[in-house]
Amino acid sequence: MSVETNPLTGSTLIHFDEKKIRTDQIVGFLEKHGYFISSKAKTSDEVIEQAAEKVLDAVEKVAIDSIEGGMGES
C-alpha cells in the first residue's frame, strides 16, 4: 500500500491491493480515526456540477450587465 497527498488540492490517493484489503476496510479505518466523513464526501461529478453552476451564474451576470449597460447608451 502507498499513499500520495496533494496539499494544493487537499486530496489523498491511496494505492492498495484489492486482494489484500477491501475499500470499505480503508474507509472504515479513516472514519473511525476522524480522517474521513462519508456524509460530507462529494463525488467528482458533484464537484464539477457545482463549479459549472457557479461559472454559468457568473457568465449570466456578465451578459445581463453588458446588455443593460448597452441599453443606456445613446
JODALIN-V93801 format. One line per field, one symbol per residue. ss: DSSP state (H for helix, E for strand, - for the rest). phi: phi as a letter, one per 40 degrees, with the letter a starting at -180 (. if undefined). psi: psi as a letter, one per 30 degrees, with the letter a starting at -180 (. if undefined). A space follows every 50 residues. Layout:
ss: ???
phi: ???
psi: ???
//
This chain:
ss: -EEEEE----EEEEE-------HHHHHHHHHH-----HHH---HHHHHHH HHHHHHHHHHHHHHHHHHHHH---
phi: .abbbbccbgbbbbcacccbacdccccccccdcgcabccbcbcdcccccc cccccccccccccccccccccccb
psi: klkkkjfefglkkkkljfffklefeeeeeeeeggfkjfffkkleeeeeee eeeeeeeeeeeeeeeeeeefffk.
//
